[in-house]
Amino acid sequence: MPRKMGWIGVDLDGTLAEYTAWKGLEHIGKPIPLMMQRVQDWIKEGYTIRIMTARASVEGGAEPVGKWLSKHGLPDLAVTNSKDFEMIELWDDRAIQVVTNTGQPIIRPDHFARPKVPLLRDEKGGETCEIVK
C-alpha cells in the first residue's frame, strides 16, 4: 500500500490509552480498543501515525510510549509533542474544535471535549459558537 500524504496525530492519554490520573512517565493505561482498531486500520491504509503526547516534552518521555506501543502490537510510531504543516488531523480527548478562520468553537453540550475555561464574556450562543446537538 503506498503511503498517503501527511500524518494523523493521535493523543495518548485518554484517547489511545485509558487515563484517570497522572502516575508518572512509566505508567500508561490500558489500550482503548476502538482507537487501537482505528490506528491499526489507518496504518494498513497507508497513513502515517504519530503519537501526540506531552510526555515527549521531557527527556526520556517518549521511550515508555514506544515500549507501550510495542507491547500492544503497534509498530514503532513517531512520538511527538508538536505538530507541523503536514498534519492532516489530530484525535485528542481535550481538543476544542474551532470553525476555520472564525474563532468560533464547535460546542457539543453532551460531549466531553467542551470548553473548561470561560468563553468570552460577551459570547452569545450561535453568534460566536457553533452549537451542535
N, C-alpha and C positions, 0 to 999 in steps of 0.2 A: 504494500500500500504506500503510495507516495505521501510524503509529509505535506501537511497543509500549512499555509502561511500563518504566521503569528503564533500566539500561545494563549492558553487558558490558565488563569490563576485560580487556585483552589486553596482557600484558607484551611488551616489545620485544625486548631482547637475550636470545637463547636460546629464545625462543618464536615470535615473528613473524619475527625476523631471526637468522641464524646468528651465534654469538658464540663466540670462542675465548679472547680476552684483551682487556683494555681498551686501546684505541688512541686515545682522545680523543673529544670530543663529535662531531666531524665524521665519524668513521668508524662506519658501521653496516654490518653484514654483509649477505650476500645474503638475499633473502626465502626463507622456508621454505614450499614450495608448499602443503602440507596446511593450514597455518594461514592462509595467504593465501586459499585457497579457502573456508575456514570464515568468515573475516571478510567476504569478498565475499558469501557466501550469507546471513549474518546481516543484512548491510546490505539486501540485496534483500528479506528477510523483514520488514523494518521495525524491526530492532533498532538502538539507538544504541550505537556502539562508542567506547570511549575507550582510548587507548594509555596504559598504566601504565608509567612508567619513572622511575628515579632521575635520569635526565638532566633531567627537568623541575624538579628541586630546585635547580638552579643557573641563574643569569641567562643567558639565551640558549640554554639546553639544549633547549628544545622546537623551536626553529627548524630544526635539521638533521633532526629527526624528521619535521616537516612536509614538508620537501623530499624526504626518502626516500619517504614515503608517496605523494606526487605522482609521483615518478619511477617508482614501481612500480604505478601505476594505481589507487591507493586515493584516496578523497575526502579532503577536509580534515577530519580527525578531531581531536577534542579530545585534547590530550596533557597528562597529569597525573601527579602522584606521590601523589595522595591519593584515598581512597575516601569515599563518603558513604552515606546511608541508602537511596539509590535504586539502588545497585549490586546487580545480580542475582547475578553471579558473577565470579570472577577466573580467568583462564587464565594460568598462570605456571609456569616450569620450576623455580623454587626453593621453591614453596609446599609446606607440610606441612599436609594437611587434618586437621582435628580434628572429632571427633564432637560435634555441637551440645550444649551445656550439660553436657559431661562432662570436658573437658580431655584426652580420650583421642586420641592421634594415630592416624591410619589409616596403618599401615605396610605397604608392599608391598615385600618383600625384593628383588624383581627390578626395582624401579623406581628411576629416577634421583632423583626427589624424595623422598628419605628423610632422616631427621634426620642432620645432620652434626655437631651439638652433642650432648653427652651427654644421655640421658634421665635421669630422676630415679634416684638410687642404688638405691632400693628398688622400682623398677618391675618388674613381673612379667608379661611377655607379655600374655596375654588379659585379665588383671585390669585393667591400666591402658592397654593398647594394643589396638586392633582390628587384627589382623594378617590381611591379605587376600592370598591366593596367586594 
